[in-house]
Structure formats: C-alpha cells, structure tokens
Amino acid sequence: MDGLDLSSFYNQFRDETSENIRILSDGLLALERAAPDTPEAREQINSIFRAVHTIKGSARMLGFAEIGQLAHSMEHQLGAVREGRLTLTPELTSLLLQSGDAIQALTSDAVAERAPSVDPAPLIAQLDARLAPHPHPPRPPAPAAPPAPAAPP
C-alpha cells in the first residue's frame, strides 16, 4: 500500500495561507489609517488574529513546524494588542508584515519540498522579545492530586 498523497492538502494549505496573509497585510495597512480603539479597529485586529491562528493550526497539523512557530509568535503579539497589553506601533506592524512575507516564502518552500529559503528564528526572537516586558498572564496552578489513602497497619 502506498503512502498517503498529501499534495492536495499541501496545495490547499498554500492557497489558504496566501489568503490569510492577504488578510494580515490588508488589515495591518487599514489599521495604520484607522482611528485606534474603535469597534472597526478591534474587529480588524480580531480578523487578523483569526487569520494567523488558522495558519498556525494548519501548519502544525501538516508538520510545518517553523511556520507554526512563527505564526505562534505573531499570534501572541496580536493577542496582546487585542487585550490592550501592547500597542500596534509602526515597528510592530512592519515586523508582522515581514513575518507574513516569511510565512509565504516558507509555505512555498514546504509545499515544493524545498529547503527553507528564510530563517524564521530572527523574526521569532524579535517578536518574542517585544512581549518580554509584558509576559503572558500566568496560568493557574494545576489542582493538587488528592492524598493517597493511608495503607492499613
């Protein structure tokens, strides 16, 4: 029995990623012209967040780890903007656009089964460093396990 042909999944991923990168790019450019903290701006951030979240999930499902990692770092930035913990500055906008371009290139490489033409590590490091002064809210501790019953004497 032959292995599963993933080419149709890869092609669909490439097409969806292109569409989601367009949503990212168009949305970020629209936000540069929009009044901040309006319902329209918030919806634009939500739309961009969903697009990047979709890329992350699909990349991970198909085993494209580098794309998933870069999208994950982008998603954290957008989540912080959405929650009001971070401001969408021109520098962050530029970094997100560069990251979108990198995802597009990495996607083309992955689908064509080529070695990555872009190293996402510097972009991931830059994105993650932006949140260093604004860490993710701590997760609540896991509930303690109930004590084991005492052994009979």
C-alpha positions as CSV (number, residue, x, y, z in Angstrom):
1,M,0.0,0.0,0.0
2,D,1.4,3.4,-1.0
3,G,1.7,6.3,1.5
4,L,-1.0,8.9,1.7
5,D,-0.6,11.6,-1.0
6,L,-0.6,14.9,0.9
7,S,-0.1,17.1,-2.2
8,S,-3.8,18.2,-2.2
9,F,-3.6,19.1,1.5
10,Y,-0.4,21.0,0.8
11,N,-1.9,22.9,-2.1
12,Q,-4.9,23.7,-0.1
13,F,-2.7,24.9,2.8
14,R,-0.7,27.1,0.3
15,D,-3.9,28.7,-1.0
16,E,-5.4,29.3,2.4
17,T,-2.1,30.7,3.7
18,S,-2.0,33.1,0.8
19,E,-5.5,34.3,1.6
20,N,-4.7,34.6,5.3
21,I,-1.5,36.6,4.6
22,R,-3.6,38.9,2.4
23,I,-6.0,39.4,5.4
24,L,-3.0,40.1,7.6
25,S,-1.4,42.6,5.2
26,D,-4.6,44.4,4.2
27,G,-5.7,44.5,7.8
28,L,-2.5,45.9,9.1
29,L,-2.4,48.6,6.4
30,A,-6.0,49.5,7.2
31,L,-5.2,49.8,10.9
32,E,-2.4,52.3,10.0
33,R,-5.1,54.6,8.6
34,A,-7.9,53.8,11.2
35,A,-8.7,55.6,14.4
36,P,-7.4,53.5,17.3
37,D,-9.7,51.8,19.8
38,T,-12.8,51.9,17.6
39,P,-15.2,48.9,17.0
40,E,-13.8,48.8,13.5
41,A,-10.2,48.7,14.6
42,R,-11.0,46.0,17.2
43,E,-12.7,43.8,14.6
44,Q,-9.8,44.3,12.2
45,I,-7.4,43.0,14.9
46,N,-9.7,40.1,15.6
47,S,-9.8,39.3,11.9
48,I,-6.0,39.4,11.6
49,F,-5.7,37.3,14.8
50,R,-8.0,34.6,13.4
51,A,-6.1,34.5,10.1
52,V,-2.8,34.0,11.9
53,H,-4.4,31.4,14.2
54,T,-5.6,29.5,11.2
55,I,-2.1,29.5,9.7
56,K,-0.6,28.3,12.9
57,G,-3.1,25.4,13.4
58,S,-2.9,24.2,9.8
59,A,0.9,24.4,9.7
60,R,1.2,22.4,12.8
61,M,-1.4,19.8,11.6
62,L,0.7,19.3,8.4
63,G,4.0,19.2,10.3
64,F,5.4,22.5,9.1
65,A,6.9,23.4,12.5
66,E,8.8,26.5,11.5
67,I,5.7,28.1,10.0
68,G,3.7,27.1,13.1
69,Q,6.3,28.6,15.4
70,L,6.4,31.9,13.6
71,A,2.6,32.1,13.4
72,H,2.5,31.3,17.1
73,S,4.8,34.3,17.9
74,M,2.7,36.5,15.7
75,E,-0.4,35.3,17.4
76,H,1.0,36.2,20.8
77,Q,1.7,39.8,19.6
78,L,-1.8,40.2,18.1
79,G,-3.4,38.7,21.3
80,A,-1.5,41.3,23.4
81,V,-2.7,44.1,21.1
82,R,-6.3,42.7,21.2
83,E,-6.1,42.6,25.1
84,G,-4.7,46.1,25.3
85,R,-1.4,45.0,26.7
86,L,0.6,46.1,23.6
87,T,0.2,48.9,21.2
88,L,0.3,48.3,17.4
89,T,3.2,50.6,16.6
90,P,4.7,51.1,13.1
91,E,7.6,48.9,14.2
92,L,5.4,46.1,15.2
93,T,3.3,46.5,12.0
94,S,6.5,46.2,10.0
95,L,7.7,43.2,11.9
96,L,4.3,41.4,11.4
97,L,4.4,42.2,7.7
98,Q,7.9,40.8,7.4
99,S,6.8,37.7,9.3
100,G,3.8,37.3,6.9
101,D,6.3,37.5,3.9
102,A,8.4,34.9,5.6
103,I,5.4,32.6,6.2
104,Q,4.5,33.0,2.5
105,A,8.1,32.0,1.4
106,L,8.3,29.1,3.9
107,T,4.9,27.9,2.7
108,S,6.1,27.9,-0.9
109,D,9.2,26.0,0.1
110,A,7.4,23.4,2.2
111,V,4.8,22.7,-0.4
112,A,7.5,22.3,-3.1
113,E,9.5,20.2,-0.6
114,R,12.5,22.6,-0.8
115,A,14.8,23.6,2.0
116,P,13.6,26.8,3.7
117,S,14.7,29.9,1.9
118,V,14.1,32.0,5.0
119,D,15.3,31.5,8.6
120,P,12.3,32.4,10.8
121,A,14.4,32.3,14.0
122,P,15.4,36.0,14.0
123,L,11.8,37.1,13.4
124,I,10.5,34.8,16.2
125,A,13.2,36.2,18.5
126,Q,12.2,39.8,17.7
127,L,8.5,39.1,18.1
128,D,9.0,37.2,21.4
129,A,11.3,39.9,22.8
130,R,8.6,42.5,22.3
131,L,6.5,40.7,24.9
132,A,9.3,40.2,27.4
133,P,8.2,43.3,29.4
134,H,4.6,42.2,29.0
135,P,4.6,38.4,29.8
136,H,1.6,36.2,29.2
137,P,-0.7,36.1,32.2
138,P,0.4,33.3,34.5
139,R,-1.6,30.1,34.2
140,P,-3.4,29.0,37.3
141,P,-1.7,26.1,39.1
142,A,-2.9,22.6,38.4
143,P,-5.2,21.3,41.1
144,A,-3.3,19.2,43.7
145,A,-3.8,15.5,43.5
146,P,-5.8,14.1,46.4
147,P,-3.7,12.4,49.0
148,A,-3.3,8.7,48.6
149,P,-5.3,6.7,51.1
150,A,-3.3,5.5,54.1
151,A,-2.2,1.9,54.0
152,P,-3.8,-0.3,56.6
153,P,-1.4,-1.2,59.5
